[in-house]
Amino acid sequence: MVTAVRVGLLHPGAHGALDDEVWSGIPLQLQRALESIGVSVTCVGVRPPRLLRRVVGGFQRVRGRDSRLLNDARDLTAEMQLTAGAAVKVRQVAALASARQRHPWIVMGSSFGVPLGSDLVTYDDITVAQAAESGDFGLRVLPGRDIVLWKRNQARLYTKATSCCTASTWAARSLIDAYRVPARKVRVIGFGANVEAQPADRDWSNPSFLLIGTDWHRKNGDRVIRAFTKLREEMPAAQLHVVGNHPRIDVSGVMGHGYLRRGVPGERARFEALLRNTTCLVMPSLAEPFGIAYVDAGRAGIPSIGTTIGGAADAIGPGGLTVDPYSVTEICQAMRQVAVPEVAMSLGRKAFTRSAFFTWDQVARRVLHALRIEPPDGRAAMQFLP
């Protein structure tokens, strides 16, 4: 079927087919959602080829810089470690060489700094200004002048954009306050769930928590373990399941499952089973731009304990609690509160209701609205609820 609507998707991965490893799977999910409603999508990955990365890496070493900054951008930390100098210039060249089609573009992650000739929207979950202020996203390895240049690249792109989309109101405030983007141009559109573990009958009487800690330090794994250990003294039946790149954990009641990849059916099924059988996600990250895991938990009908630092409050809403991630006492108190079956059930219902706003279908429609494009099927998006 030939469609009249075509958009481009500029993303930080390699050129070619998208997968779940590129930018937490967000470009792949958005591509699928847009195509499902009748939009033709041209995907352009702007990660430089291996040979070019080696050449620039050698140049970086000559200048006394760490060539590892040009490694594959597989997560937020790696993406934020690209310098505003040589590495970003390489990406700009790759983007301009690839994105010649004259149709609207969605620029995912604004580290390219490329004002394409067509209409475009940006789509970010965090700005360079926020990452630099936080200190938890790898920017401490960069000289101050590189951060300044990178922010200028972002500002130019935001100026060119028809609209600037963000995952959360937290990121939206940075665009308005730090980059002076007019509020009328900023659209908070969220992220969609990456898994669909539908609500199931579960035993709410025995508290079972789930920690997802791909980045163990930033996801606050050590403090969660300490908080759970205190809770376990009061509730010996409590359990904590840990998924991600976690260290060996020899703590009573804690079960480690390692890193479970969404793209591997067996591992995805194990992860979805954990969501169906636990009673609360606990992920009080030291900084969290949005946290798709909170939305995944909501789709499964369970509440979340999240962080007050970043945009987690938008993802969680009334379907959970947010705490100071540096306070083991607050984390433990929140876990104790959600361990009450009636509380967990009530929050879980609210989390599931809110998750309807965070499907990739809804996000895709919000992106089209930001581009001033009518969805081919004529259905508008649900209004985002902050």
VEXDREN-2710 file (C-alpha; in Angstrom, 1 decimal):
% VEXDREN-2710
k/r/px/py/pz
1/MET/0.0/0.0/0.0
2/VAL/1.4/3.4/-1.0
3/THR/0.9/6.1/1.6
4/ALA/0.9/9.8/1.2
5/VAL/2.7/10.5/4.5
6/ARG/6.4/10.0/4.7
7/VAL/8.8/11.1/7.5
8/GLY/12.5/10.5/8.2
9/LEU/13.9/9.2/11.5
10/LEU/17.4/10.4/12.3
11/HIS/18.8/8.3/15.2
12/PRO/22.2/7.7/16.9
13/GLY/22.6/4.1/15.8
14/ALA/24.3/2.6/12.8
15/HIS/22.9/2.9/9.4
16/GLY/20.6/0.0/8.5
17/ALA/18.0/-2.0/10.4
18/LEU/17.1/-0.8/13.9
19/ASP/17.2/-3.1/16.9
20/ASP/16.4/-3.0/20.6
21/GLU/20.0/-1.9/21.5
22/VAL/19.8/1.5/19.7
23/TRP/18.8/4.2/22.2
24/SER/17.0/1.7/24.5
25/GLY/14.9/0.5/21.5
26/ILE/13.1/3.8/21.3
27/PRO/13.7/4.5/17.5
28/LEU/12.6/1.0/16.6
29/GLN/9.4/1.2/18.6
30/LEU/8.6/4.6/17.2
31/GLN/9.3/3.4/13.6
32/ARG/6.9/0.4/14.1
33/ALA/4.2/2.6/15.6
34/LEU/4.3/5.1/12.8
35/GLU/4.2/2.4/10.1
36/SER/1.3/0.7/11.9
37/ILE/-0.8/3.9/11.4
38/GLY/0.1/4.3/7.7
39/VAL/3.2/6.4/7.8
40/SER/6.2/5.5/5.6
41/VAL/9.4/5.9/7.6
42/THR/13.0/6.5/6.3
43/CYS/15.5/5.5/9.0
44/VAL/18.9/7.1/9.0
45/GLY/21.5/6.0/11.6
46/VAL/24.4/8.4/11.9
47/ARG/26.9/6.5/14.0
48/PRO/30.1/6.8/12.0
49/PRO/31.5/3.7/10.2
50/ARG/34.2/1.7/12.1
51/LEU/37.0/2.9/9.9
52/LEU/36.0/6.6/10.3
53/ARG/35.8/6.1/14.1
54/ARG/39.3/4.7/14.1
55/VAL/40.6/7.7/12.2
56/VAL/39.0/10.2/14.4
57/GLY/40.0/8.1/17.5
58/GLY/43.6/8.4/16.4
59/PHE/43.2/12.2/16.0
60/GLN/41.7/12.3/19.5
61/ARG/44.7/10.4/21.0
62/VAL/47.1/12.9/19.3
63/ARG/45.2/15.7/21.0
64/GLY/45.4/13.9/24.3
65/ARG/41.8/12.8/24.4
66/ASP/40.2/9.5/25.2
67/SER/39.3/7.7/22.0
68/ARG/36.8/5.6/23.8
69/LEU/34.4/8.5/23.5
70/LEU/33.8/7.3/19.9
71/ASN/32.5/3.9/21.0
72/ASP/29.1/2.7/19.9
73/ALA/26.3/4.6/21.6
74/ARG/24.4/1.7/23.2
75/ASP/23.0/3.6/26.2
76/LEU/22.5/7.1/27.5
77/THR/25.9/7.3/29.2
78/ALA/27.8/6.3/26.1
79/GLU/25.8/8.7/24.0
80/MET/26.5/11.6/26.4
81/GLN/30.3/10.9/26.3
82/LEU/30.6/12.0/22.7
83/THR/32.6/15.2/22.5
84/ALA/31.2/18.4/21.0
85/GLY/34.3/18.6/18.8
86/ALA/35.6/15.9/16.4
87/ALA/33.1/13.1/17.2
88/VAL/30.0/15.3/16.8
89/LYS/31.4/16.8/13.6
90/VAL/31.7/13.3/12.2
91/ARG/28.1/12.7/13.1
92/GLN/27.0/15.9/11.5
93/VAL/28.7/14.9/8.2
94/ALA/27.1/11.4/8.3
95/ALA/23.7/13.0/9.0
96/LEU/24.0/15.5/6.2
97/ALA/25.3/12.9/3.7
98/SER/22.4/10.5/4.5
99/ALA/19.4/12.7/5.1
100/ARG/18.9/14.3/1.7
101/GLN/15.3/13.4/1.3
102/ARG/13.0/16.4/1.3
103/HIS/10.4/15.3/3.8
104/PRO/9.9/16.1/7.5
105/TRP/12.4/14.6/10.0
106/ILE/12.3/13.4/13.6
107/VAL/15.7/13.9/15.1
108/MET/16.1/11.5/18.0
109/GLY/18.7/12.8/20.5
110/SER/19.9/16.2/19.5
111/SER/23.6/15.5/19.6
112/PHE/23.9/16.0/15.9
113/GLY/23.4/19.7/15.8
114/VAL/22.3/19.4/12.1
115/PRO/19.7/22.0/11.0
116/LEU/18.3/19.9/8.1
117/GLY/16.6/21.7/5.3
118/SER/13.2/20.2/5.8
119/ASP/10.7/20.6/8.6
120/LEU/11.9/18.7/11.7
121/VAL/11.1/18.0/15.3
122/THR/13.6/17.1/18.0
123/TYR/12.9/14.3/20.5
124/ASP/14.9/14.2/23.7
125/ASP/14.7/12.8/27.2
126/ILE/17.6/14.9/28.6
127/THR/19.5/18.0/27.4
128/VAL/23.3/18.5/27.6
129/ALA/22.7/21.2/30.2
130/GLN/20.9/18.7/32.4
131/ALA/23.4/16.0/31.9
132/ALA/26.3/18.4/32.8
133/GLU/24.5/19.5/35.9
134/SER/23.7/16.0/37.0
135/GLY/27.2/14.6/36.7
136/ASP/25.7/11.1/36.3
137/PHE/25.8/10.8/32.6
138/GLY/29.5/10.8/31.7
139/LEU/30.0/14.4/30.9
140/ARG/32.6/14.9/33.6
141/VAL/35.2/13.4/31.2
142/LEU/34.7/16.3/28.8
143/PRO/36.4/19.7/28.9
144/GLY/34.1/22.6/29.7
145/ARG/34.6/24.1/26.3
146/ASP/33.3/21.0/24.6
147/ILE/30.1/21.1/26.7
148/VAL/29.6/24.7/25.7
149/LEU/30.0/23.9/22.0
150/TRP/27.7/20.9/22.4
151/LYS/25.0/23.1/24.0
152/ARG/25.4/25.6/21.1
153/ASN/24.8/22.7/18.6
154/GLN/21.7/21.8/20.5
155/ALA/20.5/25.4/20.6
156/ARG/20.9/25.8/16.8
157/LEU/18.9/22.6/16.2
158/TYR/16.1/23.7/18.7
159/THR/15.9/27.1/16.9
160/LYS/15.5/25.4/13.5
161/ALA/12.9/22.8/14.7
162/THR/9.2/23.2/14.1
163/SER/8.6/21.7/17.5
164/CYS/10.8/20.3/20.3
165/CYS/9.5/17.1/21.8
166/THR/10.5/15.7/25.1
167/ALA/9.8/12.7/27.2
168/SER/9.0/14.6/30.3
169/THR/8.1/18.0/31.7
170/TRP/11.5/17.9/33.5
171/ALA/13.3/18.0/30.1
172/ALA/10.8/20.5/28.7
173/ARG/11.7/22.9/31.5
174/SER/15.4/22.7/30.5
175/LEU/14.5/23.6/26.9
176/ILE/12.6/26.6/28.1
177/ASP/14.9/27.8/30.9
178/ALA/18.4/26.8/29.7
179/TYR/17.9/27.1/25.9
180/ARG/15.3/29.9/25.7
181/VAL/13.0/27.8/23.5
182/PRO/9.6/29.4/23.3
183/ALA/7.1/27.3/25.4
184/ARG/4.7/27.2/22.5
185/LYS/7.3/25.1/20.5
186/VAL/7.8/22.5/23.3
187/ARG/5.7/19.3/23.4
188/VAL/5.8/16.7/26.2
189/ILE/5.0/13.4/24.5
190/GLY/6.5/10.7/26.8
191/PHE/7.8/7.3/25.8
192/GLY/5.9/4.1/25.2
193/ALA/6.2/0.8/27.0
194/ASN/8.7/-1.6/25.7
195/VAL/7.0/-4.8/26.9
196/GLU/3.3/-5.7/27.2
197/ALA/3.1/-7.9/30.3
198/GLN/-0.7/-7.6/31.0
199/PRO/-2.0/-7.5/34.5
200/ALA/-2.4/-10.9/36.1
201/ASP/-3.7/-12.4/39.3
202/ARG/-0.9/-12.2/41.8
203/ASP/-0.4/-12.8/45.5
204/TRP/-0.2/-9.3/47.0
205/SER/0.2/-10.6/50.5
206/ASN/3.9/-11.4/50.1
207/PRO/5.8/-8.3/48.9
208/SER/8.1/-9.1/45.9
209/PHE/10.1/-6.2/44.5
210/LEU/11.9/-5.9/41.1
211/LEU/15.0/-3.8/40.6
212/ILE/16.2/-3.2/37.0
213/GLY/19.8/-2.1/37.1
214/THR/21.5/-2.1/33.7
215/ASP/23.7/0.7/35.0
216/TRP/24.1/-0.5/38.6
217/HIS/25.5/2.8/39.9
218/ARG/23.0/5.1/38.4
219/LYS/20.1/2.8/39.1
220/ASN/21.1/3.0/42.8
221/GLY/21.5/-0.7/43.3
222/ASP/23.6/-0.6/46.4
223/ARG/21.1/1.6/48.3
224/VAL/18.2/-0.5/47.2
225/ILE/19.9/-3.6/48.6
226/ARG/20.5/-1.8/51.9
227/ALA/16.9/-0.7/52.1
228/PHE/15.6/-4.1/51.3
229/THR/17.9/-5.7/53.9
230/LYS/16.3/-3.4/56.5
231/LEU/12.8/-4.3/55.3
232/ARG/13.5/-8.0/55.3
233/GLU/14.2/-7.8/59.1
234/GLU/10.6/-6.8/59.5
235/MET/9.1/-8.9/56.7
236/PRO/11.1/-12.2/56.4
237/ALA/8.9/-13.3/53.4
238/ALA/9.8/-10.2/51.3
239/GLN/11.8/-10.9/48.1
240/LEU/13.8/-8.7/45.7
241/HIS/14.5/-9.8/42.1
242/VAL/17.3/-8.0/40.3
243/VAL/17.7/-7.7/36.5
244/GLY/20.6/-6.1/34.7
245/ASN/24.3/-5.8/34.9
246/HIS/24.4/-6.4/38.6
247/PRO/27.3/-7.7/40.7
248/ARG/27.1/-10.9/42.7
249/ILE/24.6/-10.4/45.5
250/ASP/24.8/-12.7/48.5
251/VAL/21.8/-11.3/50.5
252/SER/19.0/-13.3/51.9
253/GLY/15.8/-12.9/49.8
254/VAL/17.6/-11.4/46.8
255/MET/17.6/-13.2/43.5
256/GLY/19.7/-12.1/40.6
257/HIS/18.7/-12.8/37.0
258/GLY/21.4/-11.1/35.0
259/TYR/20.9/-9.0/31.9
260/LEU/17.7/-10.0/30.0
261/ARG/17.5/-8.9/26.4
262/ARG/14.2/-7.9/24.9
263/GLY/15.3/-9.1/21.5
264/VAL/15.8/-12.7/22.6
265/PRO/12.4/-14.3/23.0
266/GLY/13.3/-16.6/25.9
267/GLU/14.9/-13.8/27.9
268/ARG/12.0/-11.4/27.1
269/ALA/9.6/-14.0/28.4
270/ARG/11.5/-14.3/31.6
271/PHE/11.4/-10.6/32.1
272/GLU/7.7/-10.4/31.4
273/ALA/7.1/-13.2/33.9
274/LEU/8.9/-11.3/36.6
275/LEU/6.6/-8.3/35.9
276/ARG/3.6/-10.4/36.2
277/ASN/4.6/-12.0/39.5
278/THR/6.3/-9.2/41.4
279/THR/4.2/-6.6/43.3
280/CYS/6.3/-3.4/42.8
281/LEU/9.1/-2.0/40.7
282/VAL/11.8/-0.3/42.8
283/MET/14.1/1.9/40.8
284/PRO/15.1/5.1/42.7
285/SER/17.8/6.1/40.3
286/LEU/20.4/8.7/41.1
287/ALA/19.1/10.4/37.9
288/GLU/16.4/9.3/35.5
289/PRO/15.4/11.3/32.5
290/PHE/12.1/9.3/32.1
291/GLY/12.3/5.6/32.9
292/ILE/10.5/3.4/30.4
293/ALA/10.7/0.6/33.1
294/TYR/8.1/2.5/35.1
295/VAL/5.7/2.4/32.2
296/ASP/6.5/-1.3/31.6
297/ALA/5.5/-1.9/35.3
298/GLY/2.3/0.1/34.8
299/ARG/1.3/-2.0/31.8
300/ALA/1.7/-5.0/34.0
301/GLY/-0.5/-3.4/36.7
302/ILE/2.1/-3.0/39.3
303/PRO/3.2/0.3/41.0
304/SER/6.7/1.8/41.0
305/ILE/9.0/3.4/43.5
306/GLY/11.0/6.0/41.5
307/THR/13.3/8.9/42.0
308/THR/12.7/12.6/42.6
309/ILE/15.7/13.5/40.3
310/GLY/14.7/13.7/36.7
311/GLY/11.4/13.0/34.8
312/ALA/10.3/9.9/36.6
313/ALA/7.3/11.6/38.1
314/ASP/5.7/11.9/34.7
315/ALA/6.1/8.2/34.0
316/ILE/4.8/7.1/37.4
317/GLY/2.1/9.7/38.1
318/PRO/-0.4/8.5/40.8
319/GLY/0.7/4.9/40.2
320/GLY/3.5/4.8/42.7
321/LEU/5.9/6.8/44.9
322/THR/9.0/8.9/44.3
323/VAL/11.8/9.2/46.9
324/ASP/15.1/10.9/47.5
325/PRO/17.4/8.4/45.9
326/TYR/20.2/9.2/48.3
327/SER/18.1/8.3/51.4
328/VAL/18.1/4.6/52.2
329/THR/15.5/5.5/54.9
330/GLU/13.1/7.0/52.4
331/ILE/13.6/4.0/50.0
332/CYS/12.9/1.6/52.8
333/GLN/9.8/3.5/54.0
334/ALA/8.4/3.5/50.5
335/MET/9.0/-0.2/50.2
336/ARG/7.3/-0.7/53.6
337/GLN/4.3/1.3/52.4
338/VAL/3.9/-0.6/49.2
339/ALA/4.3/-3.9/51.0
340/VAL/0.7/-3.4/52.4
341/PRO/-1.4/-5.4/50.0
342/GLU/-4.3/-2.9/49.8
343/VAL/-1.9/-0.1/49.0
344/ALA/0.0/-2.0/46.3
345/MET/-3.3/-3.1/44.7
346/SER/-4.6/0.5/44.6
347/LEU/-1.4/1.9/43.2
348/GLY/-1.2/-0.9/40.7
349/ARG/-4.7/-0.1/39.3
350/LYS/-3.7/3.6/39.0
351/ALA/-0.4/2.7/37.3
352/PHE/-2.3/0.5/34.7
353/THR/-4.8/3.3/34.0
354/ARG/-2.0/5.8/33.5
355/SER/-0.1/3.5/31.2
356/ALA/-2.7/3.9/28.5
357/PHE/-1.2/7.3/27.8
358/PHE/2.2/5.7/27.2
359/THR/1.8/3.4/24.3
360/TRP/4.0/3.8/21.2
361/ASP/0.8/4.3/19.2
362/GLN/0.0/7.4/21.3
363/VAL/3.5/8.7/21.2
364/ALA/3.6/8.3/17.4
365/ARG/0.4/10.3/17.0
366/ARG/1.9/13.1/19.3
367/VAL/5.0/13.2/17.1
368/LEU/2.9/13.6/14.0
369/HIS/0.9/16.4/15.7
370/ALA/4.2/18.2/16.5
371/LEU/5.1/17.9/12.8
372/ARG/1.7/19.3/11.9
373/ILE/0.8/16.1/10.1
374/GLU/-2.6/14.5/10.3
375/PRO/-2.4/10.7/11.0
376/PRO/-3.4/8.8/7.9
377/ASP/-6.1/6.9/9.9
378/GLY/-7.6/10.2/11.1
379/ARG/-7.4/9.4/14.8
380/ALA/-5.8/12.0/17.1
381/ALA/-3.6/11.2/20.1
382/MET/-4.8/11.2/23.7
383/GLN/-3.7/14.4/25.4
384/PHE/-0.6/14.0/27.5
385/LEU/-1.3/14.2/31.2
386/PRO/1.6/15.7/33.2
END
